[in-house]
Amino acid sequence: MTEKTIKRTEQVNQTMAMLTEALTKLMVKKTLDQITIAELTEEAGLARRTFYRHVKTIDDLLTIKVEQIITKLYQEVEWHSQTFEDVLNKVYPALLKDKTFLLALAKNNREYLLQKVILDEREQSIIQLPKEPVYDLTAYFGAGGISSVIIYWIHQGFRQSPEEVAKANRQLIQHIKRITQ
């Protein structure tokens, strides 16, 4: 990579961070359908054309932010060197870092984006499955289950502590082991 390319990448990342931060602030105050691109770019301190240079819609921006959260989650949690329960127990504290955005996402009925991105990124899963269509069912089941628990936790306003969620995970895993033996 050239120095110019690196600088441009840093600029794009900074712009996207400014847009998603501004969007989060606005989503806390009002619903997505009340937020205009002009208002968003003004909050971010950017020109309207800058928004369109990077994304087409506010939903595109939301998806990018969710992708960043899930990518960061996969990077922080050492998926391949731990048990399934250990991985689950690290997911919840990691998500707390984006609590404000995730609550605003749910308030605006866009939590399905979490499930979509988790499913799209399922090849990074702890469960390594052959690349055959029949195994996609297993991957979707696992990713769907995890994302559903995450979405439920968000809808509960993160009321349960990560430790309480870990206890529930342990009970769920024990139940799955019992019924599969």
C-alpha positions as CSV (number, residue, x, y, z in Angstrom):
1,M,0.0,0.0,0.0
2,T,1.2,3.4,-0.8
3,E,1.3,6.3,1.7
4,K,-1.5,8.0,-0.4
5,T,-3.7,4.9,-0.2
6,I,-3.1,4.6,3.5
7,K,-4.0,8.3,4.1
8,R,-7.2,7.9,1.9
9,T,-8.2,4.8,3.9
10,E,-7.7,6.7,7.2
11,Q,-9.9,9.6,5.8
12,V,-12.6,7.2,4.8
13,N,-12.6,5.5,8.2
14,Q,-12.7,8.9,9.9
15,T,-15.6,10.1,7.8
16,M,-17.6,6.9,8.4
17,A,-16.9,7.2,12.1
18,M,-18.2,10.8,12.1
19,L,-21.3,9.7,10.2
20,T,-22.1,6.8,12.4
21,E,-21.5,8.8,15.6
22,A,-23.8,11.5,14.4
23,L,-26.4,9.0,13.4
24,T,-26.2,7.3,16.8
25,K,-26.7,10.7,18.5
26,L,-29.7,11.5,16.3
27,M,-31.2,8.0,16.8
28,V,-31.2,8.5,20.5
29,K,-33.3,11.6,20.1
30,K,-35.7,10.6,17.3
31,T,-36.7,7.8,15.0
32,L,-34.9,7.0,11.8
33,D,-37.8,8.2,9.6
34,Q,-37.5,11.6,11.2
35,I,-33.8,11.9,10.4
36,T,-32.8,13.6,7.2
37,I,-29.5,13.2,5.4
38,A,-29.1,17.0,5.7
39,E,-29.5,16.8,9.4
40,L,-27.2,13.9,9.7
41,T,-24.4,15.5,7.7
42,E,-24.8,18.8,9.7
43,E,-24.5,16.8,13.0
44,A,-21.4,15.1,11.6
45,G,-19.9,18.4,10.4
46,L,-19.7,17.1,6.8
47,A,-21.0,18.1,3.5
48,R,-24.1,16.3,2.1
49,R,-22.2,15.1,-0.9
50,T,-19.7,13.5,1.4
51,F,-22.5,11.2,2.7
52,Y,-23.3,10.2,-0.9
53,R,-19.7,9.6,-1.7
54,H,-19.6,6.8,0.9
55,V,-23.2,5.5,1.1
56,K,-26.5,5.8,-0.6
57,T,-28.9,5.6,2.3
58,I,-29.1,5.8,6.1
59,D,-29.8,2.1,6.2
60,D,-26.6,1.5,4.3
61,L,-24.8,3.5,7.0
62,L,-26.5,1.4,9.7
63,T,-25.5,-1.8,8.0
64,I,-21.9,-0.6,7.8
65,K,-21.9,0.2,11.6
66,V,-23.4,-3.2,12.4
67,E,-20.7,-4.9,10.2
68,Q,-18.0,-2.9,12.1
69,I,-19.5,-4.1,15.5
70,I,-19.6,-7.7,14.4
71,T,-16.1,-7.6,12.8
72,K,-14.7,-6.1,16.0
73,L,-16.5,-8.8,18.0
74,Y,-15.0,-11.6,15.9
75,Q,-11.6,-10.0,16.3
76,E,-11.9,-9.5,20.1
77,V,-13.2,-13.0,20.8
78,E,-10.7,-15.7,20.1
79,W,-13.3,-17.9,18.4
80,H,-11.1,-20.9,17.5
81,S,-9.2,-21.5,20.7
82,Q,-12.1,-21.7,23.2
83,T,-15.2,-23.7,24.0
84,F,-18.6,-22.6,22.7
85,E,-19.6,-21.5,26.2
86,D,-16.4,-19.4,26.7
87,V,-17.1,-17.7,23.3
88,L,-20.7,-16.9,24.2
89,N,-19.6,-15.5,27.6
90,K,-17.2,-13.0,25.9
91,V,-19.7,-11.8,23.3
92,Y,-21.9,-9.9,25.8
93,P,-19.3,-7.8,27.5
94,A,-17.9,-6.9,24.1
95,L,-21.3,-5.8,22.9
96,L,-21.7,-3.4,25.8
97,K,-19.2,-1.1,24.2
98,D,-21.8,-0.3,21.6
99,K,-24.8,-0.2,23.9
100,T,-26.1,3.2,22.9
101,F,-26.0,2.4,19.2
102,L,-27.6,-1.1,19.7
103,L,-30.4,0.3,21.8
104,A,-31.1,2.9,19.2
105,L,-31.0,0.3,16.5
106,A,-33.7,-1.8,18.3
107,K,-35.7,1.3,19.1
108,N,-35.8,1.9,15.3
109,N,-36.7,-1.7,14.5
110,R,-33.5,-2.4,12.7
111,E,-32.1,-5.1,15.0
112,Y,-32.6,-7.6,12.1
113,L,-29.4,-6.1,10.7
114,L,-27.5,-7.8,13.6
115,Q,-28.9,-11.2,12.6
116,K,-28.3,-10.6,8.9
117,V,-24.6,-9.6,9.5
118,I,-24.0,-12.5,11.9
119,L,-25.4,-14.9,9.3
120,D,-23.4,-13.3,6.5
121,E,-20.2,-13.6,8.6
122,R,-21.0,-17.1,9.8
123,E,-17.8,-18.5,8.2
124,Q,-15.9,-16.9,11.0
125,S,-17.9,-19.1,13.4
126,I,-16.3,-21.3,16.1
127,I,-18.1,-24.2,14.4
128,Q,-16.1,-25.1,11.3
129,L,-18.4,-26.8,8.8
130,P,-17.8,-28.1,5.3
131,K,-18.9,-25.8,2.5
132,E,-21.9,-27.8,1.5
133,P,-25.5,-26.6,1.4
134,V,-26.8,-29.1,4.0
135,Y,-24.3,-27.7,6.6
136,D,-25.7,-24.2,6.0
137,L,-28.7,-25.3,8.0
138,T,-26.5,-25.9,11.0
139,A,-24.7,-22.6,10.5
140,Y,-28.0,-20.7,10.2
141,F,-29.4,-22.5,13.3
142,G,-26.4,-21.5,15.4
143,A,-26.0,-18.0,14.1
144,G,-29.8,-17.4,14.3
145,G,-29.9,-18.7,17.9
146,I,-27.0,-16.5,19.0
147,S,-28.3,-13.4,17.3
148,S,-31.8,-14.0,18.7
149,V,-30.4,-14.1,22.2
150,I,-28.4,-10.9,21.6
151,I,-31.5,-9.2,20.2
152,Y,-33.5,-10.3,23.2
153,W,-30.9,-8.9,25.5
154,I,-30.9,-5.6,23.7
155,H,-34.7,-5.4,23.8
156,Q,-34.4,-6.0,27.6
157,G,-32.3,-2.9,27.7
158,F,-29.2,-4.9,28.7
159,R,-30.9,-5.4,32.1
160,Q,-29.1,-8.7,32.6
161,S,-25.5,-8.5,33.4
162,P,-23.0,-10.4,31.2
163,E,-22.6,-12.7,34.2
164,E,-26.4,-13.4,34.3
165,V,-26.4,-14.1,30.6
166,A,-23.4,-16.4,31.0
167,K,-25.4,-18.4,33.6
168,A,-28.3,-18.7,31.2
169,N,-25.9,-19.8,28.4
170,R,-24.5,-22.5,30.7
171,Q,-28.0,-23.8,31.5
172,L,-28.9,-23.7,27.7
173,I,-25.7,-25.6,26.8
174,Q,-26.3,-28.2,29.5
175,H,-29.9,-28.7,28.2
176,I,-28.7,-29.1,24.7
177,K,-26.1,-31.7,25.8
178,R,-28.8,-33.6,27.7
179,I,-31.2,-33.8,24.8
180,T,-28.5,-34.8,22.3
181,Q,-27.1,-37.7,24.3
